[in-house]
Amino acid sequence: MNYKIASSCKFNRFFFLVLRMLYSRSMDVLRSFIFPVLGYLSGSLPFSIWVTRLVKGVDVRDAGSGHATTTNTIRQAGFAWGALVGVLDLTKGFVPTFLAIKYSNETWVVVLTAAVAVAGHCWPVFAQFRGGMGLATFGGALFATNWFSAIIGLGLLVTLLLTLRHGARASVVAGILLAPLFWLVNLRGMEIWIALACGLVIAYRFLIDWNRKYRELWLDREKSGQ
């Protein structure tokens, strides 16, 4: 009888130990995916759309480039409102990436969080999946990881803009070249993986404007066919 009771107690302890391990691992997985979900929802906040509707009563996507971007907001609502949208778009990438670094610090979690934040900006669930181009949000994610990497990325983009004189093509090339550039300048931590993942999202997103006509570098963009 005592042997049966002892066996039963050992089985119960083993059973609860297994349950505890499964619960712990399940919670770890759940916590890991909280940050990418937060990243996508953060990226999906369409600040340029909200600001232009509030200030001008129009949809920023109905004119100019047709995208929900900082530069298109400047065209329709003025520089001050466009600057505000730019800061908010940076924040959309910075906040979820910073939180993922602080509370997870798993490289894959941080990289996925940054990438889906950029994807959320481009294809926002809160704006019929018609959003912006992702550059500011990408910059915010890099800044959260390593401020110097964000400066390097900006420098590469500006250099390509001045060389190619075409915003979309410069952005596609920048998205592809940023990760190799980080490798060359010895930025080989999380930032290089963020540059690779987000750079591919940026390159894909800007292909839609590859043949767009540009009369000026930044603010006088026309739709193709106009």
C-alpha positions in Angstrom: 0.0 0.0 0.0 2.8 2.4 0.9 4.6 1.5 -2.3 1.5 2.4 -4.4 1.1 5.8 -2.5 4.8 6.6 -3.1 4.5 5.7 -6.8 1.4 7.8 -7.1 3.1 10.8 -5.4 6.1 10.5 -7.8 3.9 10.3 -10.8 2.0 13.4 -9.6 5.2 15.3 -9.1 6.5 14.3 -12.5 3.1 15.2 -14.1 3.0 18.7 -12.6 6.7 19.2 -13.5 5.9 18.5 -17.1 2.9 20.8 -17.0 5.0 23.6 -15.5 7.7 23.1 -18.3 5.0 23.2 -21.0 3.4 26.2 -19.5 6.8 28.0 -19.2 7.7 27.3 -22.8 4.2 28.3 -24.0 4.5 31.6 -22.2 8.0 32.2 -23.7 6.6 31.6 -27.2 3.6 33.9 -26.5 5.8 36.6 -25.1 8.1 36.3 -28.2 5.2 36.9 -30.5 3.7 39.8 -28.6 6.4 42.1 -29.9 5.9 41.4 -33.6 2.1 41.8 -33.2 2.8 45.1 -31.4 5.2 46.0 -34.2 2.6 45.5 -36.9 -0.1 47.3 -35.1 2.2 50.2 -34.3 3.3 50.3 -38.0 -0.3 50.3 -39.1 -1.2 53.6 -37.4 -1.8 55.8 -40.4 -0.7 59.2 -39.0 -0.4 60.9 -42.4 -3.9 60.0 -43.3 -5.3 61.1 -39.9 -3.3 64.4 -39.9 -4.4 65.4 -43.4 -8.0 64.5 -42.7 -7.9 66.6 -39.5 -6.1 69.6 -41.0 -7.4 69.7 -44.6 -10.3 67.3 -44.7 -8.7 65.2 -47.4 -7.2 61.7 -47.8 -3.4 62.1 -48.3 -3.5 59.2 -50.8 -5.9 61.0 -53.2 -3.2 63.4 -54.5 0.5 63.7 -55.1 2.3 60.3 -55.0 -0.8 58.5 -53.9 1.0 57.2 -50.8 0.6 58.0 -47.1 4.0 59.5 -46.6 5.7 62.4 -44.9 6.5 64.2 -48.2 2.9 63.8 -49.4 1.7 65.2 -46.2 4.0 68.2 -46.7 2.5 68.8 -50.1 -1.0 68.8 -48.8 -0.8 70.1 -45.2 2.4 72.0 -45.0 5.9 71.5 -43.7 5.0 71.6 -40.0 2.4 68.9 -40.2 4.6 66.8 -42.5 7.4 67.1 -39.9 5.1 65.9 -37.2 4.0 62.9 -39.3 7.7 62.1 -40.0 8.5 62.1 -36.2 5.4 59.9 -35.5 6.4 57.5 -38.3 9.9 57.2 -36.8 8.3 56.4 -33.5 6.2 53.6 -35.0 9.5 51.8 -35.7 11.4 52.9 -32.7 9.0 52.0 -29.9 8.2 48.3 -30.7 11.8 47.6 -31.6 13.1 49.2 -28.4 10.6 47.2 -26.3 11.6 43.9 -28.1 15.2 44.6 -27.3 14.6 45.5 -23.7 12.2 42.7 -22.8 13.1 39.9 -25.2 16.6 40.6 -26.6 16.2 37.5 -28.8 17.7 38.6 -32.2 14.9 36.9 -34.3 12.2 38.6 -32.2 13.8 42.0 -32.6 14.3 41.6 -36.3 10.8 40.3 -36.9 9.3 43.1 -34.8 11.2 45.7 -36.9 10.3 44.1 -40.2 6.6 43.8 -39.5 6.5 47.4 -38.2 7.8 48.5 -41.6 5.4 46.2 -43.3 2.5 47.6 -41.2 3.4 51.1 -42.3 3.4 50.0 -46.0 0.2 47.8 -45.7 -1.7 49.1 -42.6 -4.6 47.1 -41.4 -6.2 50.4 -40.2 -6.1 52.0 -43.7 -7.3 49.3 -46.1 -3.7 48.1 -46.5 -2.8 51.3 -48.5 -0.1 53.0 -46.6 3.3 54.7 -47.0 6.7 53.5 -48.1 8.3 52.6 -44.8 11.5 54.6 -44.8 10.9 56.6 -41.6 9.6 53.5 -39.7 12.7 51.6 -40.8 14.9 54.5 -39.6 13.2 54.4 -36.2 13.8 50.7 -35.9 17.5 51.2 -36.7 17.7 54.0 -34.2 16.3 51.8 -31.5 19.1 49.3 -32.1 22.1 51.5 -32.8 21.8 55.2 -33.5 24.9 55.2 -35.7 23.4 52.6 -38.0 20.5 54.9 -38.6 22.9 57.7 -39.6 24.8 55.4 -41.9 21.5 54.3 -43.5 20.4 57.9 -44.0 23.8 58.8 -45.5 23.5 55.9 -48.0 20.0 56.9 -49.0 20.9 60.6 -49.5 24.0 59.7 -51.5 21.9 57.4 -53.8 19.2 60.1 -54.2 21.7 62.7 -55.3 23.4 60.2 -57.6 20.3 58.6 -59.2 18.0 61.6 -59.0 15.1 59.2 -58.5 13.6 58.5 -55.1 12.1 55.1 -55.7 15.1 53.6 -57.5 17.4 55.1 -54.8 15.3 53.5 -52.1 15.3 50.1 -53.8 19.1 50.1 -54.1 19.5 51.4 -50.6 17.3 48.6 -49.2 19.5 46.0 -51.0 22.9 47.6 -50.2 22.4 48.6 -46.5 23.1 45.2 -45.0 26.3 44.7 -47.0 27.4 48.2 -46.1 26.9 47.5 -42.4 29.1 44.4 -42.8 31.8 46.5 -44.4 31.8 49.1 -41.6 31.7 46.4 -38.9 28.1 46.9 -37.8 27.4 43.2 -37.4 25.0 42.9 -34.5 21.2 43.1 -34.6 21.3 46.1 -36.9 22.7 44.1 -39.8 19.8 41.6 -39.6 17.3 44.4 -39.3 18.9 46.1 -42.3 18.5 42.8 -44.3 14.9 42.1 -43.3 13.6 45.7 -43.5 15.7 46.5 -46.5 14.0 43.7 -48.5 10.6 45.1 -47.4 11.6 48.6 -48.5 13.0 47.4 -51.8 9.9 45.4 -52.6 7.6 48.3 -51.6 9.4 50.9 -53.8 9.3 48.8 -56.9 5.8 50.1 -57.4 7.2 53.5 -58.1 10.2 52.3 -60.2 8.9 54.0 -63.4 7.2 57.0 -61.7 8.1 60.4 -63.2 9.8 62.9 -60.9 10.0 66.5 -61.8 11.9 67.4 -58.6 13.8 65.2 -56.2 11.4 65.4 -53.2 8.3 67.4 -53.3 6.9 67.6 -56.8 6.1 64.0 -57.6 3.6 63.1 -60.3 1.7 59.9 -60.8 2.7 57.8 -63.8 0.6 58.7 -66.8 -0.1 62.2 -65.7 
